[in-house]
């Protein structure tokens, strides 16, 4: 096979150390290997970069192991070394011959023949946007969990506001629950004052949903804590979105273009899309490649004459027979 990278390096990444193998192939096709182990501390990663440069190696391939590859990638990228990141399934070693040194050598052997599929790594400013975007998503998930926890407390306390009002966290429901949690006696007149105009048609049901409810001390404590946490999460999400908008300013014309051309896409949604895909579409071979990378393309699952669709993984017997299966 053709040698594409005469001098290259394969890296096996772990939490506390990395094992690197430099493969140097001469004009006769004979490859010599140099193996070295480094820790993942900063001083040793800088020594790793100097070691590569001393061996005239500027092409490195490593697998994406958790988050452990990121510090290695950043330091090598800053040093002008080209790094190809790949999914572990593309460089999986032969079973029974797996050690750290053999793994790094196997990666180097595959890489020198250009047999490794690279992962898409956006530029640093887009990676920063992606980190903030995914952090906002985590905050939103935490908020949803707290919403569910709050509604569980309402259910346990036999408060049926969620069954009466369309939004159990709307202004009417929030004001009513604030009064219920802060009062020892719940009076209908006080509740009626808190009902907004749009919810007044359900006044009788709202009154019945909180009448004679009993909130145990543990549930009251949980609900107050959840409300405080929800307020904190709302503020954190708002600060994160402000930071996203600040960082996306150089590409605001693209944000406006997406939000204007695509129905249902707001400026926030457009910002989150650019944070994942980046602004340079030339890294994707086609629109189909982009859809596949985003996980929006159906996969193929075929065995013999049996074709399994992504939706129907286990077809019924009659459908399977129609397709030629047993």
C-alpha positions in Angstrom: 0.0 0.0 0.0 1.1 3.6 -0.7 2.8 5.4 2.1 1.0 8.8 2.5 2.8 10.0 5.6 6.5 8.9 5.7 6.9 10.4 9.1 3.9 10.3 11.4 2.9 9.6 14.9 0.1 7.5 16.5 -1.0 8.4 20.0 -2.9 6.3 22.5 -4.5 8.7 25.0 -5.4 7.9 28.6 -6.4 10.0 31.6 -2.9 10.2 33.2 -0.6 9.3 30.3 -0.2 9.1 26.6 1.8 6.6 24.6 3.2 7.9 21.3 4.8 6.0 18.5 6.6 7.8 15.6 6.7 5.7 12.4 9.5 6.8 10.0 9.4 5.1 6.6 12.3 5.3 4.2 12.3 5.2 0.4 12.6 1.4 0.4 9.3 1.1 2.4 11.0 0.0 5.6 9.5 1.6 8.7 11.3 2.2 12.0 9.4 3.0 15.2 10.2 5.2 18.2 8.0 4.8 21.2 7.8 7.2 24.2 5.4 7.6 27.1 4.4 11.0 28.5 2.2 12.1 31.3 -0.8 14.4 30.7 0.6 17.2 32.8 1.3 20.4 31.0 5.1 20.3 31.2 5.2 16.8 29.8 2.7 17.6 27.0 5.0 20.5 25.9 7.9 18.0 26.1 5.8 15.7 23.8 5.4 18.5 21.3 9.2 19.2 21.3 9.9 15.5 21.0 7.7 15.4 17.8 9.5 18.5 16.3 12.9 17.0 17.1 11.9 13.9 15.1 10.6 16.1 12.3 7.1 14.7 12.8 4.3 17.2 12.1 1.5 14.7 11.4 -0.2 13.1 14.4 -3.2 10.8 14.7 -5.0 10.0 18.0 -8.3 8.6 19.1 -11.0 10.7 20.7 -11.0 9.2 24.2 -13.5 11.0 26.4 -12.3 14.5 27.1 -8.7 13.4 27.6 -7.7 14.2 24.0 -8.6 17.9 24.2 -5.5 19.2 26.2 -3.2 17.2 24.0 -4.9 18.5 20.9 -4.8 22.1 22.0 -1.0 22.0 22.8 -0.2 20.3 19.5 -2.4 22.7 17.6 -0.7 25.7 19.1 2.7 24.3 18.1 1.8 24.1 14.4 1.4 20.3 14.3 -1.4 18.8 12.2 -3.6 16.5 14.4 -6.1 14.1 13.0 -8.6 13.0 15.5 -10.5 9.8 14.9 -13.2 7.7 16.5 -11.8 4.7 18.5 -13.9 2.2 16.3 -11.7 3.2 13.3 -8.4 2.3 15.0 -9.5 -0.6 17.1 -6.5 -3.0 17.6 -6.6 -6.7 16.9 -8.1 -8.6 19.7 -5.5 -10.5 21.8 -2.7 -8.1 20.8 -3.7 -5.1 22.7 -1.3 -3.1 24.8 -0.8 0.7 25.0 2.4 0.5 22.9 0.8 -1.8 20.4 -2.2 0.4 20.2 -0.1 3.5 19.4 1.9 1.5 16.8 -1.3 0.2 15.2 -2.6 3.8 15.0 0.6 5.0 13.4 0.5 2.1 10.9 -3.0 2.9 9.8 -2.3 6.6 9.6 0.8 6.3 7.5 -1.3 4.6 4.8 -4.1 7.2 5.2 -6.6 4.5 6.3 -8.1 6.5 9.2 -11.3 8.6 8.9 -10.9 11.9 10.6 -13.4 13.6 12.9 -14.7 17.1 12.3 -12.9 19.5 14.7 -14.1 23.1 14.2 -11.7 26.1 14.8 -11.1 27.3 18.3 -13.7 30.1 18.3 -16.4 27.7 17.2 -15.3 25.1 19.8 -15.7 27.8 22.4 -19.2 28.5 21.1 -20.0 24.8 21.2 -18.9 24.5 24.8 -21.2 27.3 25.8 -24.1 25.9 23.7 -23.8 22.5 25.2 -23.5 24.0 28.7 -26.8 25.9 28.1 -28.4 22.6 27.0 -27.2 21.0 30.3 -28.7 23.9 32.3 -32.0 23.5 30.4 -32.0 19.8 31.2 -31.4 20.5 34.9 -34.3 23.0 34.8 -36.6 20.4 33.2 -35.7 18.0 36.0 -36.5 20.6 38.6 -39.8 21.3 36.9 -40.7 17.6 37.1 -39.6 17.5 40.7 -41.8 20.5 41.6 -44.8 18.9 39.9 -44.2 15.7 41.8 -44.3 17.6 45.1 -47.6 19.2 44.0 -49.0 15.8 43.1 -48.0 14.3 46.5 -49.6 17.3 48.3 -52.8 16.9 46.2 -52.5 20.2 44.5 -54.2 19.9 41.1 -53.1 23.2 39.4 -51.2 21.3 36.7 -54.5 19.6 35.7 -56.4 22.9 35.5 -54.0 25.4 34.1 -52.3 25.0 30.8 -48.9 26.1 32.3 -48.2 25.0 35.9 -45.3 27.5 35.9 -47.2 30.4 34.5 -47.9 33.7 36.3 -51.2 32.6 37.8 -49.9 29.2 39.0 -46.6 30.8 40.3 -48.5 33.5 42.3 -51.0 30.9 43.7 -48.2 28.5 44.8 -46.3 31.4 46.4 -49.4 32.2 48.5 -50.0 28.6 49.3 -46.4 27.9 50.5 -46.3 31.1 52.6 -49.7 30.8 54.2 -51.0 28.5 56.9 -54.7 29.1 55.9 -55.7 29.2 52.3 -58.7 31.5 51.7 -60.7 31.5 48.4 -60.8 35.3 48.3 -57.0 35.6 48.4 -56.7 32.9 45.6 -59.2 34.7 43.4 -57.2 37.9 43.6 -54.2 36.1 42.1 -56.0 34.6 39.1 -55.2 36.3 35.8 -57.7 37.4 33.2 -57.1 34.4 30.9 -57.5 31.9 33.7 -60.6 33.4 35.3 -62.9 31.1 33.3 -61.5 28.2 35.4 -61.8 30.0 38.7 -64.0 27.3 40.3 -61.6 24.5 39.3 -58.6 26.5 40.4 -60.2 27.0 43.9 -61.0 23.3 44.1 -57.5 22.3 43.1 -55.9 24.0 46.1 -58.8 23.8 48.6 -58.1 21.5 51.6 -54.6 20.6 50.3 -52.1 19.6 52.9 -48.4 20.2 52.3 -46.1 18.2 54.6 -43.0 19.9 55.9 -40.6 17.9 53.7 -42.6 18.7 50.6 -42.8 22.4 51.5 -39.0 22.5 52.0 -38.4 20.7 48.7 -40.7 23.0 46.8 -39.1 26.2 48.2 -35.6 24.8 47.4 -36.7 23.9 43.9 -38.1 27.4 43.3 -34.9 29.0 44.4 -32.9 26.6 42.2 -35.2 27.4 39.2 -34.6 31.1 39.7 -30.8 30.5 39.8 -31.0 28.3 36.6 -33.0 30.9 34.8 -30.4 33.5 35.6 -27.5 31.1 34.5 -29.3 30.3 31.3 -29.8 34.0 30.6 -26.1 34.8 31.3 -25.0 31.9 29.0 -27.2 33.1 26.2 -25.8 36.7 26.5 -22.3 35.2 26.3 -23.3 33.2 23.2 -24.7 36.3 21.5 -21.5 38.2 22.3 -19.3 35.6 20.8 -21.5 35.1 17.7 -21.4 38.8 16.8 -18.7 38.4 14.0 -21.1 35.9 12.3 -24.4 37.7 13.1 -25.1 38.1 9.4 -25.3 34.3 9.2 -27.5 34.1 12.2 -29.9 36.6 10.6 -29.8 34.7 7.3 -30.8 31.4 9.0 -33.5 33.0 11.1 -35.0 34.8 8.1 -34.8 31.9 5.6 -35.8 28.9 7.8 -39.3 28.9 9.3 -39.4 28.3 13.0 -35.7 29.1 13.5 -35.1 32.0 15.9 -31.8 33.8 16.3 -31.0 31.7 19.4 -31.7 28.5 17.4 -29.5 29.8 14.6 -26.7 30.6 17.1 -26.9 27.0 18.5 -26.8 25.5 15.0 -23.7 27.5 14.0 -22.1 26.5 17.4 -22.4 22.9 16.3 -21.7 23.0 12.6 -19.4 26.1 12.4 -19.5 28.6 9.5 -17.3 26.8 7.0 -19.5 24.3 5.1 -16.6 23.2 2.8 -15.5 20.7 5.5 -18.6 18.7 4.6 -18.5 16.8 1.2 -22.2 17.5 0.6 -25.5 18.3 2.2 -26.1 14.6 2.7 -22.7 14.4 4.5 -23.8 17.2 6.8 -27.1 15.6 7.6 -25.4 12.3 8.3 -22.9 14.0 10.6 -25.8 15.6 12.5 -27.4 12.2 13.0 -30.4 13.1 10.8 -29.8 10.5 8.0 -31.3 7.0 8.3 -28.8 4.1 8.5 -28.7 0.9 6.5 -29.3 -2.4 8.2 -29.4 -5.3 5.8 -28.6 -9.0 6.1 -29.0 -11.1 3.0 -32.3 -10.2 1.5 -33.7 -8.9 4.7 -33.8 -5.2 4.9 -34.4 -3.7 8.4 -35.6 -0.1 8.4 -34.4 2.2 11.2 -38.0 2.4 12.5 -38.8 -1.3 12.3 -35.8 -3.1 13.6 -37.7 -6.3 14.4 -40.3 -6.8 11.6 -43.2 -9.1 12.1 -43.0 -12.6 10.6 -45.3 -11.9 7.7 -43.4 -8.8 6.7 -40.1 -10.6 7.1 -41.3 -13.3 4.7 -42.3 -10.7 2.2 -38.7 -9.5 2.2 -37.4 -13.0 1.8 -36.4 -13.8 5.3 -37.1 -16.9 7.4 
